[in-house]
Every structure is written in C-alpha cells, then in structure tokens.
C-alpha cells in the first residue's frame, strides 16, 4: 500500500524533500516507510566504512602525487593471485551469454527504456550513472520505471537484475561491497549469492587488483567490465602530475572478452553477428590466456600520440555540451554523430586539464596548450556549439554561456576534480544555474 508523505517523514533520522506534484504517486509507491527504514539502516551500518574507504582514496592519491610513484601489484595479496584453488561462483544460466549489452539507458526516458527492454540485447545497463542526470525528478521517475519493469509492468519477456558496481579502486572497496550484499541478503531473507554484480573497471588502480576484486566478490561476481573512457581519465586523475604517461588501447574479441557494451540499439545486431562469426558458444570463459603474464608495465603503457588542435577543440566541445545537457537534466547528448555522456566528458576535460598543466605542444603549429589558448578556443567555438544545439533563444544562449564558464573553471583548477558530475552537483554555480 502506498504511504502518505506524512507517514514517510516520521521515520527516525531521515529527512525527505517533498516530491514534484506530478510525481507524488511514484514517490509514495517507492518510498514506503519500510523502504525508508531499510535505507536508513543500510546507511547507518556502513557509513563509517564508506568514510574510511574515501579517506584511503585520498591518502593513496596524496602518496602518488608526493612521491611520483606508479601503482604496483600488492605484495601482501600475492597468495590470492597465485592460489588456483578458489573460483568465482558460476553465474545463472541467463547471464552466461553477455555478447551485447546496451548501455547508457536512462530509465527516466520511458520510451527509450521500453524499447531497450524489448531489444535483442542480452542485457541493458539501466543507467543511473554515465547517461543519467540525477535531478530529483529524474531519480524518482527512473526508479519508478525500474520498479515497473521488476514487477512485469513493462513488455519485457524476462527481467533478471544484476548490479553494476562502478568506480571501484581496490579490493578493499570490493570487500565492502561484498559485506553490503551479504547484509542485504540476510536482511531480506535471501540466500547468499542471490545478488550478482559486475564490477566496472574504470580506474588504473583497480587494474592492479582485479584478481583480488574477484576474490572478495567470488560469491556475488558477474564478471568485470572495462569502462574505457573513465579508465583513460583515471590516468589523469591518479597520475596527472606525471608527464610521461601515454593513452589507452582497446581489447578485442581475440583477447578473450565475453561481450561488448554498445550505446545505440542499431549496433546490437552487427555486434552480435561479430561474436557469432568469431566465437563459439555463449561466452569465452574457457579462454584463460595462461600465455599472458600481465606486468605493471603492461597496465601503464599506452600507445603514444600527439595533441592536435582538432582534438583540443573536440574535447572542449564535448566538455561544454555535457555541462549544458546537465543543466537541462540530461545525462547524454549527440555530437558529430556520436553519443557522448559523462564518461566521454570525463576523458575530454581530463585531457584538457593535463595538457594545460604540462604545457603540451600542438602537433599542428607547436603552440603550447595554455589557459589563454583554451579560453580563446572556447570563445571561438561559441557559434559552432550554438548551431549544434540549434540554440537561438535567450535561455539556451544563457545555458551555453554558463556551461562554457564552468568548463573553463574546471580545466583551470589547480587541483584536479576527481569526478566531473560530483563537482557539478556540489558547485554553487551549477546549483544556482539549475534554478
């Protein structure tokens, strides 16, 4: 039974903002007193552990900046990496074929969400991350649409839920997630192992602890997925003070991957065909690649390449347009024929920050990337970006101006903001601009 707002706000220690009038029913359906009590107990149980993890992240970053060192495989977990007796528990049959997953599906967009559920993809990433802008209205509508899908109120033949855990940086964080999963299962009376989670590897630090991450989540793991753009951005985030870094190459089917994440439903069929033509069976779990001995150098070396004026302008455009979309409550947008979201915006702004930081020379004319050059290019790109957005109203021009100013503020900061979306949601300029 749906609860009233007055009933909900009586839950001890929890404050809730009233919902938008148009979403009151959805709000009351989701946030029952029992649901709020569950969330309150979850937070109070693990809040101190989360704080400790965040402090460890800060300490690790400080040590890397102070000593100019590089990540290494952990000596005290060598026994886990060498021990062949442990295994990740088998995933349910439904998850054994993950050839093509559809990503960046914000459940707030009901029409797109419904089409995704009816697509031929093996799975969809019901995205509250890269392709989603977490305004209050978007959160309520998105969660309500997920609620409807789980309760078979959408035309999906089968809806099996797994969790995507993003931004994990160490096996200690994976251990915390495992503790959370165990707590939730006991609280809800579910067998241990009922929750399955795919860990998104999008931090250079996590690549040095992938086996340990799987070990900690061995009862709950649904595999690892490489988030290539945030992974690339993490080089700047964690090692941005060091000038000798290079950028990323992608893995291929012949390396033994089990599937792709695509962001356009038109790509599902051709990507599925690729797996059918070049692999046998639902997955490649039998390919263990014992011929590969991954070293620290392998994880830290990337193909070299210069910086061009075109690349600089493109990164500036992506960064500004993402912030403009965020101001409209959107988590993704189309730019020059490509879908861009917070992941691509992260690598774009990260590269610009790093190029300014180290005064990188442009291949075109040997100019150094400086604050003044980036400021000049932002002004020059104004007209082009207006045309991209078909932006001719005063309100649209104002949003674009605010987005440009915020982009410049972000890439010119002395300290690198860890996450673009976190910075935007906490920054007073953005909070004021939303209203």
Secondary structure as UniProt FT lines:
FT   HELIX           5..8
FT   TURN            9..10
FT   TURN            12..13
FT   HELIX           21..23
FT   HELIX           24..30
FT   HELIX           33..67
FT   HELIX           75..77
FT   HELIX           78..82
FT   HELIX           93..95
FT   STRAND          100..105
FT   TURN            107..108
FT   HELIX           110..117
FT   STRAND          123..126
FT   TURN            130..131
FT   HELIX           136..150
FT   TURN            151..152
FT   STRAND          163..165
FT   HELIX           171..188
FT   TURN            192..193
FT   STRAND          197..201
FT   HELIX           204..207
FT   TURN            208..209
FT   HELIX           210..216
FT   TURN            217..220
FT   STRAND          221..226
FT   HELIX           228..239
FT   TURN            240..241
FT   TURN            243..244
FT   HELIX           253..255
FT   STRAND          260..262
FT   TURN            265..266
FT   HELIX           267..278
FT   TURN            285..286
FT   TURN            290..291
FT   HELIX           296..300
FT   HELIX           309..327
FT   TURN            328..329
FT   STRAND          332..335
FT   TURN            336..337
FT   STRAND          338..341
FT   HELIX           342..358
FT   STRAND          361..362
FT   TURN            363..365
FT   HELIX           371..389
FT   HELIX           394..411
FT   HELIX           420..426
FT   HELIX           428..434
//
